[in-house]
């Protein structure tokens, strides 16, 4: 039975009018709270026309909502300084009253060779799991410097300030490989699994691969089967959609379907098909999905290229039709 229902958006904007796009994202988060969603999540997009600073946008969202949890899915740490990010995350968590759920991942920044000189000129960076460990230490409140005390009239701390108790327990790792799932479990994090996984070995069934990641994560986690996992498939209910919307949604999914039939690229990435249809149809598909049956919380991904009114319709149908069909009850 589905216990927590969330959604994920990229927050697209027009280069000529970026405020309108950011405002649309904030309005969607406010709508999510009114509809009873448990969480709203933002993606990162750097040097593109999607939200580049989700933490800043979520800071604004903390002042326009009171209940809904707010997350990033995910923040690629290759673009971030872990200590500075820890300061920002703790600040926003305090502003939210303890509602922040930061999701992170590792690896070199996308198109790294084209941005290296602007991002890290003349330095060699470690883009592996050690970067996550640095962030975890900062968020936990571990000592980060040997100095603390007073200089003149100013006081200095030897750990990141502000410190937000409880934030470390709400850190998520976004992973698509067996190794990432195991690592996240071993380090006591929560686990975000999306519509993309890595095909390893002979298995090419998306749901079975994703289920193996969930099991590996929980087997390695101190909390075992109680460890938190969230699934992020692309889901588009059409119960209240207009005929034009339904046709456009179907065309969007059809265009993306070929990539789901076999592993893609040298990394052998597998993509889940987008689920489009009535809430009853989607609920039936999800209940037959091996990985979905193993989890009780989701952050369904909104399609990236739709309009504001489309998102209103999709979220409304998710909350009023699809969620209840999966056993979920809206928060109040």
VEXLUM-171015 format. One record per residue (C-alpha): x, y, z; residue number from 1. Coordinates in steps of 0.1 Angstrom, whole numbers. Example, Ala and Ser with C-alpha at 12.3 -4.5 7.8 and 13.67 -1.06 7.14 Angstrom:
BEGIN
<site east="123" north="-45" up="78" num="1"/>
<site east="137" north="-11" up="71" num="2"/>
END
This chain:
BEGIN
<site east="0" north="0" up="0" num="1"/>
<site east="13" north="34" up="-9" num="2"/>
<site east="21" north="54" up="22" num="3"/>
<site east="38" north="86" up="8" num="4"/>
<site east="30" north="103" up="-25" num="5"/>
<site east="54" north="129" up="-39" num="6"/>
<site east="62" north="145" up="-73" num="7"/>
<site east="93" north="157" up="-90" num="8"/>
<site east="97" north="186" up="-115" num="9"/>
<site east="125" north="202" up="-134" num="10"/>
<site east="112" north="238" up="-133" num="11"/>
<site east="117" north="249" up="-169" num="12"/>
<site east="118" north="285" up="-178" num="13"/>
<site east="120" north="308" up="-208" num="14"/>
<site east="154" north="325" up="-211" num="15"/>
<site east="137" north="358" up="-218" num="16"/>
<site east="114" north="355" up="-188" num="17"/>
<site east="130" north="333" up="-161" num="18"/>
<site east="109" north="347" up="-133" num="19"/>
<site east="77" north="333" up="-148" num="20"/>
<site east="91" north="298" up="-149" num="21"/>
<site east="104" north="299" up="-113" num="22"/>
<site east="71" north="313" up="-101" num="23"/>
<site east="52" north="285" up="-119" num="24"/>
<site east="73" north="260" up="-100" num="25"/>
<site east="65" north="276" up="-67" num="26"/>
<site east="28" north="276" up="-76" num="27"/>
<site east="30" north="239" up="-84" num="28"/>
<site east="45" north="232" up="-50" num="29"/>
<site east="18" north="252" up="-33" num="30"/>
<site east="-8" north="233" up="-52" num="31"/>
<site east="9" north="200" up="-42" num="32"/>
<site east="5" north="210" up="-5" num="33"/>
<site east="-32" north="219" up="-10" num="34"/>
<site east="-39" north="185" up="-27" num="35"/>
<site east="-23" north="166" up="2" num="36"/>
<site east="9" north="155" up="-14" num="37"/>
<site east="36" north="144" up="11" num="38"/>
<site east="65" north="158" up="-8" num="39"/>
<site east="77" north="179" up="-37" num="40"/>
<site east="111" north="175" up="-53" num="41"/>
<site east="132" north="196" up="-77" num="42"/>
<site east="159" north="185" up="-102" num="43"/>
<site east="191" north="204" up="-109" num="44"/>
<site east="199" north="217" up="-144" num="45"/>
<site east="232" north="236" up="-149" num="46"/>
<site east="238" north="258" up="-179" num="47"/>
<site east="203" north="249" up="-192" num="48"/>
<site east="169" north="264" up="-189" num="49"/>
<site east="158" north="245" up="-158" num="50"/>
<site east="163" north="253" up="-121" num="51"/>
<site east="200" north="257" up="-114" num="52"/>
<site east="196" north="264" up="-77" num="53"/>
<site east="168" north="242" up="-63" num="54"/>
<site east="180" north="250" up="-27" num="55"/>
<site east="172" north="287" up="-33" num="56"/>
<site east="138" north="279" up="-48" num="57"/>
<site east="130" north="256" up="-19" num="58"/>
<site east="140" north="283" up="5" num="59"/>
<site east="113" north="304" up="-11" num="60"/>
<site east="89" north="274" up="-10" num="61"/>
<site east="94" north="271" up="28" num="62"/>
<site east="78" north="305" up="32" num="63"/>
<site east="48" north="296" up="10" num="64"/>
<site east="40" north="262" up="25" num="65"/>
<site east="37" north="248" up="60" num="66"/>
<site east="35" north="210" up="58" num="67"/>
<site east="48" north="195" up="25" num="68"/>
<site east="83" north="180" up="26" num="69"/>
<site east="107" north="195" up="1" num="70"/>
<site east="136" north="177" up="-16" num="71"/>
<site east="161" north="177" up="-44" num="72"/>
<site east="163" north="147" up="-67" num="73"/>
<site east="191" north="150" up="-72" num="74"/>
<site east="218" north="175" up="-65" num="75"/>
<site east="250" north="163" up="-84" num="76"/>
<site east="278" north="169" up="-59" num="77"/>
<site east="303" north="173" up="-87" num="78"/>
<site east="290" north="209" up="-91" num="79"/>
<site east="291" north="216" up="-53" num="80"/>
<site east="315" north="223" up="-24" num="81"/>
<site east="302" north="199" up="3" num="82"/>
<site east="309" north="224" up="32" num="83"/>
<site east="291" north="253" up="14" num="84"/>
<site east="262" north="231" up="4" num="85"/>
<site east="259" north="218" up="40" num="86"/>
<site east="255" north="254" up="51" num="87"/>
<site east="228" north="261" up="25" num="88"/>
<site east="209" north="229" up="33" num="89"/>
<site east="209" north="234" up="70" num="90"/>
<site east="197" north="270" up="66" num="91"/>
<site east="168" north="259" up="44" num="92"/>
<site east="159" north="230" up="67" num="93"/>
<site east="157" north="254" up="96" num="94"/>
<site east="135" north="278" up="76" num="95"/>
<site east="112" north="249" up="67" num="96"/>
<site east="109" north="236" up="102" num="97"/>
<site east="127" north="204" up="94" num="98"/>
<site east="110" north="195" up="61" num="99"/>
<site east="140" north="193" up="38" num="100"/>
<site east="150" north="160" up="21" num="101"/>
<site east="182" north="166" up="1" num="102"/>
<site east="189" north="140" up="-26" num="103"/>
<site east="224" north="138" up="-39" num="104"/>
<site east="246" north="118" up="-64" num="105"/>
<site east="282" north="116" up="-74" num="106"/>
<site east="302" north="116" up="-106" num="107"/>
<site east="319" north="142" up="-128" num="108"/>
<site east="297" north="171" up="-139" num="109"/>
<site east="278" north="166" up="-171" num="110"/>
<site east="299" north="178" up="-201" num="111"/>
<site east="328" north="182" up="-177" num="112"/>
<site east="355" north="189" up="-203" num="113"/>
<site east="335" north="219" up="-215" num="114"/>
<site east="330" north="235" up="-180" num="115"/>
<site east="361" north="224" up="-162" num="116"/>
<site east="380" north="256" up="-167" num="117"/>
<site east="351" north="277" up="-154" num="118"/>
<site east="341" north="254" up="-125" num="119"/>
<site east="375" north="241" up="-112" num="120"/>
<site east="403" north="259" up="-130" num="121"/>
<site east="437" north="243" up="-122" num="122"/>
<site east="425" north="218" up="-96" num="123"/>
<site east="420" north="180" up="-95" num="124"/>
<site east="387" north="171" up="-79" num="125"/>
<site east="375" north="138" up="-64" num="126"/>
<site east="340" north="131" up="-78" num="127"/>
<site east="336" north="98" up="-60" num="128"/>
<site east="318" north="87" up="-28" num="129"/>
<site east="343" north="106" up="-6" num="130"/>
<site east="326" north="138" up="-17" num="131"/>
<site east="293" north="124" up="-1" num="132"/>
<site east="312" north="115" up="30" num="133"/>
<site east="324" north="150" up="33" num="134"/>
<site east="288" north="163" up="30" num="135"/>
<site east="275" north="138" up="55" num="136"/>
<site east="302" north="149" up="81" num="137"/>
<site east="293" north="185" up="76" num="138"/>
<site east="256" north="180" up="79" num="139"/>
<site east="260" north="158" up="110" num="140"/>
<site east="279" north="185" up="127" num="141"/>
<site east="313" north="169" up="128" num="142"/>
<site east="344" north="191" up="134" num="143"/>
<site east="356" north="206" up="101" num="144"/>
<site east="384" north="229" up="114" num="145"/>
<site east="408" north="229" up="143" num="146"/>
<site east="399" north="265" up="152" num="147"/>
<site east="371" north="278" up="173" num="148"/>
<site east="370" north="308" up="195" num="149"/>
<site east="368" north="346" up="194" num="150"/>
<site east="388" north="369" up="172" num="151"/>
<site east="382" north="405" up="182" num="152"/>
<site east="344" north="407" up="185" num="153"/>
<site east="336" north="377" up="163" num="154"/>
<site east="330" north="342" up="174" num="155"/>
<site east="339" north="312" up="152" num="156"/>
<site east="327" north="276" up="153" num="157"/>
<site east="346" north="245" up="144" num="158"/>
<site east="316" north="229" up="128" num="159"/>
<site east="291" north="240" up="100" num="160"/>
<site east="266" north="266" up="112" num="161"/>
<site east="237" north="266" up="114" num="162"/>
<site east="234" north="230" up="125" num="163"/>
<site east="200" north="214" up="119" num="164"/>
<site east="195" north="183" up="141" num="165"/>
<site east="177" north="156" up="121" num="166"/>
<site east="188" north="168" up="87" num="167"/>
<site east="214" north="140" up="83" num="168"/>
<site east="186" north="114" up="87" num="169"/>
<site east="168" north="129" up="57" num="170"/>
<site east="197" north="128" up="33" num="171"/>
<site east="190" north="106" up="2" num="172"/>
<site east="213" north="90" up="-23" num="173"/>
<site east="201" north="88" up="-59" num="174"/>
<site east="216" north="57" up="-75" num="175"/>
<site east="210" north="36" up="-106" num="176"/>
<site east="235" north="8" up="-100" num="177"/>
<site east="239" north="-21" up="-77" num="178"/>
<site east="271" north="-6" up="-62" num="179"/>
<site east="254" north="27" up="-55" num="180"/>
<site east="225" north="10" up="-38" num="181"/>
<site east="248" north="-10" up="-16" num="182"/>
<site east="270" north="20" up="-8" num="183"/>
<site east="239" north="41" up="2" num="184"/>
<site east="228" north="13" up="25" num="185"/>
<site east="262" north="8" up="41" num="186"/>
<site east="263" north="46" up="49" num="187"/>
<site east="228" north="47" up="64" num="188"/>
<site east="213" north="70" up="38" num="189"/>
<site east="178" north="69" up="23" num="190"/>
<site east="177" north="57" up="-13" num="191"/>
<site east="161" north="73" up="-44" num="192"/>
<site east="156" north="51" up="-74" num="193"/>
<site east="143" north="66" up="-106" num="194"/>
<site east="132" north="57" up="-141" num="195"/>
<site east="168" north="50" up="-151" num="196"/>
<site east="189" north="20" up="-139" num="197"/>
<site east="221" north="3" up="-151" num="198"/>
<site east="218" north="-32" up="-167" num="199"/>
<site east="244" north="-54" up="-151" num="200"/>
<site east="249" north="-90" up="-161" num="201"/>
<site east="222" north="-106" up="-183" num="202"/>
<site east="191" north="-91" up="-167" num="203"/>
<site east="174" north="-65" up="-189" num="204"/>
<site east="140" north="-63" up="-173" num="205"/>
<site east="138" north="-28" up="-158" num="206"/>
<site east="115" north="-38" up="-128" num="207"/>
<site east="137" north="-67" up="-118" num="208"/>
<site east="169" north="-47" up="-120" num="209"/>
<site east="153" north="-20" up="-99" num="210"/>
<site east="141" north="-46" up="-74" num="211"/>
<site east="176" north="-60" up="-70" num="212"/>
<site east="188" north="-25" up="-61" num="213"/>
<site east="161" north="-21" up="-35" num="214"/>
<site east="170" north="-54" up="-20" num="215"/>
<site east="207" north="-47" up="-20" num="216"/>
<site east="202" north="-13" up="-4" num="217"/>
<site east="181" north="-27" up="24" num="218"/>
<site east="204" north="-57" up="30" num="219"/>
<site east="233" north="-33" up="35" num="220"/>
<site east="213" north="-8" up="56" num="221"/>
<site east="213" north="-8" up="95" num="222"/>
<site east="175" north="-5" up="93" num="223"/>
<site east="171" north="-35" up="70" num="224"/>
<site east="136" north="-38" up="55" num="225"/>
<site east="125" north="-5" up="72" num="226"/>
<site east="151" north="15" up="53" num="227"/>
<site east="134" north="42" up="32" num="228"/>
<site east="133" north="39" up="-6" num="229"/>
<site east="115" north="62" up="-30" num="230"/>
<site east="107" north="53" up="-66" num="231"/>
<site east="105" north="80" up="-93" num="232"/>
<site east="88" north="67" up="-124" num="233"/>
<site east="72" north="91" up="-150" num="234"/>
<site east="35" north="88" up="-145" num="235"/>
<site east="8" north="107" up="-164" num="236"/>
<site east="-28" north="101" up="-154" num="237"/>
<site east="-54" north="114" up="-179" num="238"/>
<site east="-87" north="111" up="-160" num="239"/>
<site east="-95" north="148" up="-163" num="240"/>
<site east="-73" north="156" up="-193" num="241"/>
<site east="-88" north="172" up="-224" num="242"/>
<site east="-87" north="152" up="-257" num="243"/>
<site east="-58" north="175" up="-269" num="244"/>
<site east="-38" north="168" up="-237" num="245"/>
<site east="-44" north="131" up="-240" num="246"/>
<site east="-31" north="130" up="-275" num="247"/>
<site east="0" north="151" up="-266" num="248"/>
<site east="8" north="130" up="-236" num="249"/>
<site east="5" north="98" up="-257" num="250"/>
<site east="28" north="112" up="-284" num="251"/>
<site east="53" north="122" up="-257" num="252"/>
<site east="55" north="87" up="-243" num="253"/>
<site east="55" north="71" up="-277" num="254"/>
<site east="85" north="92" up="-288" num="255"/>
<site east="105" north="80" up="-257" num="256"/>
<site east="94" north="44" up="-259" num="257"/>
<site east="122" north="30" up="-282" num="258"/>
<site east="149" north="37" up="-256" num="259"/>
<site east="132" north="14" up="-231" num="260"/>
<site east="135" north="-17" up="-252" num="261"/>
<site east="172" north="-24" up="-247" num="262"/>
<site east="202" north="-11" up="-227" num="263"/>
<site east="215" north="22" up="-240" num="264"/>
<site east="251" north="33" up="-245" num="265"/>
<site east="284" north="20" up="-231" num="266"/>
<site east="270" north="22" up="-195" num="267"/>
<site east="240" north="0" up="-206" num="268"/>
<site east="214" north="22" up="-190" num="269"/>
<site east="178" north="10" up="-190" num="270"/>
<site east="148" north="34" up="-191" num="271"/>
<site east="114" north="27" up="-177" num="272"/>
<site east="84" north="33" up="-201" num="273"/>
<site east="63" north="64" up="-192" num="274"/>
<site east="30" north="53" up="-177" num="275"/>
<site east="1" north="72" up="-195" num="276"/>
<site east="-36" north="65" up="-191" num="277"/>
<site east="-64" north="65" up="-166" num="278"/>
<site east="-56" north="62" up="-129" num="279"/>
<site east="-71" north="27" up="-129" num="280"/>
<site east="-49" north="17" up="-158" num="281"/>
<site east="-17" north="31" up="-142" num="282"/>
<site east="-25" north="16" up="-108" num="283"/>
<site east="-28" north="-18" up="-125" num="284"/>
<site east="6" north="-13" up="-142" num="285"/>
<site east="22" north="-3" up="-110" num="286"/>
<site east="8" north="-31" up="-90" num="287"/>
<site east="23" north="-55" up="-115" num="288"/>
<site east="57" north="-37" up="-112" num="289"/>
<site east="81" north="-58" up="-91" num="290"/>
<site east="100" north="-29" up="-76" num="291"/>
<site east="69" north="-8" up="-69" num="292"/>
<site east="55" north="-37" up="-48" num="293"/>
<site east="86" north="-35" up="-26" num="294"/>
<site east="83" north="2" up="-17" num="295"/>
<site east="57" north="24" up="0" num="296"/>
<site east="67" north="59" up="-11" num="297"/>
<site east="71" north="75" up="-45" num="298"/>
<site east="81" north="108" up="-61" num="299"/>
<site east="64" north="105" up="-95" num="300"/>
<site east="84" north="125" up="-121" num="301"/>
<site east="65" north="152" up="-141" num="302"/>
<site east="73" north="153" up="-178" num="303"/>
<site east="99" north="180" up="-185" num="304"/>
<site east="83" north="198" up="-215" num="305"/>
<site east="47" north="203" up="-206" num="306"/>
<site east="28" north="235" up="-197" num="307"/>
<site east="17" north="248" up="-163" num="308"/>
<site east="-19" north="238" up="-169" num="309"/>
<site east="-8" north="203" up="-178" num="310"/>
<site east="10" north="199" up="-145" num="311"/>
<site east="-21" north="212" up="-126" num="312"/>
<site east="-42" north="185" up="-143" num="313"/>
<site east="-17" north="157" up="-138" num="314"/>
<site east="-11" north="165" up="-101" num="315"/>
<site east="-48" north="169" up="-94" num="316"/>
<site east="-55" north="135" up="-110" num="317"/>
<site east="-26" north="119" up="-91" num="318"/>
<site east="-39" north="132" up="-58" num="319"/>
<site east="-76" north="127" up="-63" num="320"/>
<site east="-76" north="94" up="-84" num="321"/>
<site east="-43" north="76" up="-87" num="322"/>
<site east="-31" north="80" up="-51" num="323"/>
<site east="-64" north="66" up="-37" num="324"/>
<site east="-64" north="38" up="-62" num="325"/>
<site east="-30" north="28" up="-48" num="326"/>
<site east="-42" north="29" up="-12" num="327"/>
<site east="-28" north="64" up="-4" num="328"/>
<site east="-45" north="90" up="17" num="329"/>
<site east="-38" north="127" up="13" num="330"/>
<site east="-21" north="145" up="42" num="331"/>
<site east="-40" north="173" up="59" num="332"/>
END
